[in-house]
Amino acid sequence: MPPELKDNDAEAEIKERIQLTANEIDEERSGTERYISHYSVEDKVYMMRDALRESLKENNVLRQQLIDTGKSVLYGVPHKDSFWGPGDDSRGVNMTGLLLMEYRSEMNIFD
């Protein structure tokens, strides 16, 4: 079973990690031939955040499933993706999981 978030410090750490990670990856990829998208990583994170929030606002079943996770750490899929998921070695960024936990904490359901 995944570890649980203990307090507001963990939520603040999640938000800080999202910002730092987006900045680091954007810096790492800028100017390289591999990075062909015209969107920055920060833009992609913003778009994913918006899409997740809209989906959860419109779908009561998904929103309840998120609430039912309690304070558990969430992991995004695909698992092999080291940015959106945890990656093959489980040391990836896990941005999807971080964004879901961010939204869950903003709903103030455990206060």
PyMOL commands that set and color helices and strands:
alter all, ss='L'
color gray80, all
select helices_A, chain A and resi 8-29+41-58+60-68+95-106
alter helices_A, ss='H'
color red, helices_A
deselect
rebuild
show_as cartoon
